[in-house]
Amino acid sequence: MQTADFDYRLPVERIAQTPVEPRDASRLLVLERESGALSQGYFYQLGQYLRPGDILVMNETRVIPARLYARKLPSGGRVELLLLRRLDPARWEALVGGKGLNPGRRLLLEDGPQAEVTELLDGPRRVIQFAEPLEAYLQSKGHTPLPPYIHTPLADPQRYQTVYARQPGSAAAPTAGLHFTPELIQRLERQGVQIARLTLHVGLDTFAPVTEAEPETHKIHTEWCQVTPEAAQAINQARRAGGRIVAVGTTSVRTLESAARLARPGDAIREFSGHTDLFILPGYAFRAVDALITNFHLPRSTLIMLVSAFAGRERTLAAYQYAIQHNYRFYSFGDAMLIL
């Protein structure tokens, strides 16, 4: 298996720069795994493909306004920080933009507290100790970090949050969930579709292409996730009753399959809280996920590899080519695919 096996050519005009309104007006490409058949619809028609007793599993992480600006002390040079992971109340792992950001370098946040680089990690990653916890500062001075391929300013930052986002901690949105509206969720529940919520705080590796020639040698960074006992019970009961576990997004897949590794006999998953380093590649045997709602992902990314593991590489790439030919919108603000 080669990384080049997950490459495809995408015309730049197919990269969505703005979200559609309303959220559930995005298009939906439906792929049947058994036959490879493709059909087209709209996201608001999702209920046509789900059955009473199915359970939708959503990631309720919330994107934090994690892009910050600072000045180096004493020189005054400008620095950009992107917070990736909180290590303790005032210490963060961050992605830094600027030269000379080595341990001992002091910083002053714009209109905020001082900070110090305390540890050098791989590439532009650093551990930064702030003079005080940042929660209040982030809410007043932080900027929403959009993916690097989106060049159009976002008029409403809430549009890069799911309507059910509850747990702050992500550097990026779980974008498959951006298509849901409260009204659509209510219609699905009236139809008999259950809802379960879990959490995975998304890191920036969601946008990073795999640079190694062989994907097995790629080091995937860990992400923190949680499945509560209540969510695990609901998911296990749905599976035992014959319902399908429908993951909303690759982040939900990664969390569910991490929890599945701990499952007791007869259960699909087990409650779980901690970091996961699960890297899903073709050949992986799925234990929990029966169906997947996902967006269209970057070439050579770990996400297209995960989708290929679930649907098959050839069928996934064929679906992507079909989507390109039929003018689907790609990436974070793009259209959706349902894989059954």
Secondary structure, 3 states (H helix, E strand, C coil): CCHHHHCCCCCHHHECCCCCCCHHHCEEEEECCCCCCEEEEEHHHHHHHCCCCCEEEEECEEECCCEEEEEEECCCCEEEEEEEEEEECCEEEEEEECCCCCCCCEEEECCCCEEEEEEECCCCEEEEEECCCCHHHHHHHCECCCCCCCCCCCCCHHHHCCCCCCEEEECCCCHHHHHCCHHHHHHHHHCCCEEEEEEECCCHHHHCECCCCCHHHCCCCCEEEEECHHHHHHHHHHHHCCCCEEEECHHHHHHHHHHHCCCCCCCCCCCEEEEECCCCCCCCCCCCCCEEEEECCCCCEHHHHHHHHHHCHHHHHHHHHHHHHCCCCECCCCCEEEEC
